Amino acid sequence: EAQVTQNPRYLITVTGKKLTVTCSQNMNHEYMSWYRQDPGLGLRQIYYSMNVEVTDKGDVPEGYKVSRKEKRNFPLILESPSPNQTSLYFCASSSRDLNSPLHFGNGTRLTVT
Amino acid sequence: LAKTTQPISMDSYEGQEVNITCSHNNIATNDYITWYQQFPSQGPRFIIQGYKTKVTNEVASLFIPADRKSSTLSLPRVSLSDTAVYYCLVVSNSNSGYALNFGKGTSLLVTP
């Protein structure tokens, strides 16, 4: 089954404790991206990657890092999480032609205390 | 970059047709318009995509006028299960990369 898998689904952590949210897709997609979703703000893009070893900032990249060492994986790294990063995070992928539909994961709800 | 604007919320009764309009005044020549649906605790999923005029699939229709500065998602005869948030997306391939401009979404509530 074609899918985007995020882990974990829920995560509670404390300020300053490094964490990684994993994202994996099995569709051989070139494009992968991360979003955060907050009430009243919709979906905002954090980072995206057009292919292996190629990453770019989205609208809200501050406080986040990503890497794309393999085509299927695109982890989101919070080196020093802060409470304002409490949010619902989604990973998505699509083929190189971005007019193709985005496939989203089921989300990771992160709480930073 | 094409910024999108949608109504924040809409209400409808079961069986009615619902039309949600998205404004994208700065849409570029090569940009496509895509709509997504999101249920609580799930990622958005693709509904329909178009470039101009009208597109129809088994779920919805998409109307795009000649100037392409807006688009309207039409859901025929909605049911309770159509209660969701609907996002309009314009993909812009600018010099700075592939910016994906999601609107803030329209929360549709369908009641009996």
Interface residues (C-beta under 8 A of the other chain):
Chain A: V4 Y31 S33 Y35 G40 L41 G42 L43 R44 Q45 Y48 M50 D56 G58 D59 F90 A92 L98 N99 P101 L102 H103 F104 G105 N106 G107
Chain B: Y32 T34 Y36 S41 Q42 G43 P44 R45 F46 Q49 Y87 L89 V91 N93 S96 G97 Y98 A99 L100 F102 G103 K104 G105
